[in-house]
Amino acid sequence: MTRKSVRMMSASGILGYGFPEASLQAALALKPDMIGVDGGSSDPGPHYLGSGKTLNSRLAMKRDLGLLLRGAIANGIPMMVGTCGGAGGTPHLAACADIIREVAAEHGLHFKMALIEAEQEQGFLLEQLEAGRIKPLGNAPELRAADLKDAVRVVGMMGPEPYLAALQAGAQVILGGRGTDPAPWAALAMHHGLPPAPAWYAGKILECACNAAIPKKHDCLMVTVGEDYVETEPLNPELRCTPLSVAVQALHENASPIIRYEPGGVVDSSDCRIEALTDRRVRITGMRWTERPYTIKLEGARQAGYSAIAIAATRDPGLIGQLDTFMDFVRESTATKVKALGIATEDYQLVLRLYGRDGVMGAWEPHPDDAPTEVAIIAEVVARTQDIANAALSLARVTLLHSDFPGRMCREGNMAFPFSPSDIERGAIYEFMLQHVIEIDDPLRMFPIRYEDV
Amino acid sequence: MVKLKHIAKACKSKNAGPFHITLDIMFDKPALFEQVRETGVINAALIAQLYGVAETDILFTEYAPALAWKATLPRRIASGAVGDTDVYGAQQHAPLLDIEIPLDIAA
């Protein structure tokens, strides 16, 4: 039975991670209906959403965007980028738009561009909260107005609808703020009239590109979507998609491999069949889409204070044998010295991470009592101001170096510092703060689209 | 008895959003996956015990198409928040490696 299908490419896991140019050329030779890349993730932590800085460098993003833009314009197909700049706020979107304009000017390219904003105004969020339309996910606490007022930036995770609207308006280059990862590809498939189930499934496979292939590397992936199937094959001849590698991508960064909540519904893979068509091409059928009331997930960051850190290490078996009591002493002694500077206890926090013991897993470490040969200590102070962080850290560092302990043999100091200066300012630091969704009937309302003739 | 690290293809951890960590145990041989599945050792209660969290806080899924088990649990500290030790959640898998599977297989 002949049916409509579309071919879509994803360049790499995140914009700026790079991909082989040969893979893009191989994709373009297959005449895809669009090329795209996901630009972000919450994985690198709250810094990017909080600070407005991009995850990857401008140079790396320009290299990737330049190749994709020129390929798309030369072939007359759409180019779409999801969650621009890592976090998908206004400054992240602006940074990517700026690169696109620059590449276009350098190569004399002309096209209609759509910029889809995802950053949310506090007034709108407070109004929605007041109306009872912001709901916690799982065990998250109820949101309070004070929490929203604390936020430095809140984004909504858009669905495919804003991309779909931009395609319908004739935009060829579409840059999105924060969105659910599959959104650009799901939108393209829906734009061509394909049903939501395969469209969403294709988007999920594509969002991390060749994470769905083996051996694992940052490379381009091509997916074909039909009415009731998705087929996937890597463009680099050295890579293969196998039923197992595709199933692995279904596990990737998801709470559940079979149920995935998206704006407006659920993608259910419980009854999916994953079959090898060749030794490097896989066909997936049986995915389902169940509509649910439309919701948009919120992501927010608030400032947690200012941080300064110092890295030290001990190779002293006597000290390593009594680390807990020693660190208790360091905390107490530092607190006394900090208080003497007139700094209030509630204005700073000292965090000691002990690498070689439980620095990676903390309370989850199953073997905290194994005696290591050496232990590295990262001392961090998080404080209300950078000056307080610097001052308290300086005292913590001296206390680590010069405190006594029973049986001490190393009379000149108990720590090895690898660097001078030892103390490093980290500036403002941020925390994620929202695990909530907003119930909203109109999928476009939170995501205004601006069009621009480049 | 054989340790999981000697028979599994992968034991890994990763964030599932900023507030959860997801653990994946994966095999690459269907027959071996089936043998391990039949022992019933890999379950939510075991993960709860290894990580010191309540079983009710764990979303546990057996996912046969990938020859895998997945467990998603709340992070101790949100990704990148003050005191966090693993922003990507990518190094929380070690307790899985030493899970003892009651099978008579040479390591």
Chai-1 contact restraints between the chains, C-beta under 6 A:
chainA,res_idxA,chainB,res_idxB,connection_type,confidence,min_distance_angstrom,max_distance_angstrom,comment,restraint_id
A,S42,B,P18,contact,1.0,0.0,6.0,A-B,restraint_1
A,D43,B,N15,contact,1.0,0.0,6.0,A-B,restraint_2
A,D43,B,Y88,contact,1.0,0.0,6.0,A-B,restraint_3
A,G45,B,S79,contact,1.0,0.0,6.0,A-B,restraint_4
A,G45,B,G80,contact,1.0,0.0,6.0,A-B,restraint_5
A,G45,B,V87,contact,1.0,0.0,6.0,A-B,restraint_6
A,P46,B,G80,contact,1.0,0.0,6.0,A-B,restraint_7
A,A247,B,P65,contact,1.0,0.0,6.0,A-B,restraint_8
A,A247,B,A66,contact,1.0,0.0,6.0,A-B,restraint_9
A,V248,B,A66,contact,1.0,0.0,6.0,A-B,restraint_10
A,L251,B,D24,contact,1.0,0.0,6.0,A-B,restraint_11
A,L251,B,A66,contact,1.0,0.0,6.0,A-B,restraint_12
A,L251,B,K70,contact,1.0,0.0,6.0,A-B,restraint_13
A,E253,B,K14,contact,1.0,0.0,6.0,A-B,restraint_14
A,E253,B,A16,contact,1.0,0.0,6.0,A-B,restraint_15
A,N254,B,A16,contact,1.0,0.0,6.0,A-B,restraint_16
A,A255,B,A16,contact,1.0,0.0,6.0,A-B,restraint_17
A,A255,B,L59,contact,1.0,0.0,6.0,A-B,restraint_18
A,A255,B,T72,contact,1.0,0.0,6.0,A-B,restraint_19
A,S256,B,T61,contact,1.0,0.0,6.0,A-B,restraint_20
A,P257,B,T61,contact,1.0,0.0,6.0,A-B,restraint_21
A,P257,B,Y63,contact,1.0,0.0,6.0,A-B,restraint_22
A,P257,B,K70,contact,1.0,0.0,6.0,A-B,restraint_23
A,I274,B,P65,contact,1.0,0.0,6.0,A-B,restraint_24
A,A304,B,V82,contact,1.0,0.0,6.0,A-B,restraint_25
A,V351,B,G83,contact,1.0,0.0,6.0,A-B,restraint_26
A,V360,B,T85,contact,1.0,0.0,6.0,A-B,restraint_27
A,V360,B,Q91,contact,1.0,0.0,6.0,A-B,restraint_28
A,G362,B,T85,contact,1.0,0.0,6.0,A-B,restraint_29
A,A363,B,R76,contact,1.0,0.0,6.0,A-B,restraint_30
A,W364,B,Y51,contact,1.0,0.0,6.0,A-B,restraint_31
A,P366,B,P95,contact,1.0,0.0,6.0,A-B,restraint_32
A,V382,B,V82,contact,1.0,0.0,6.0,A-B,restraint_33
A,E431,B,A81,contact,1.0,0.0,6.0,A-B,restraint_34
A,F432,B,P18,contact,1.0,0.0,6.0,A-B,restraint_35
A,F432,B,A78,contact,1.0,0.0,6.0,A-B,restraint_36
A,Q435,B,F19,contact,1.0,0.0,6.0,A-B,restraint_37
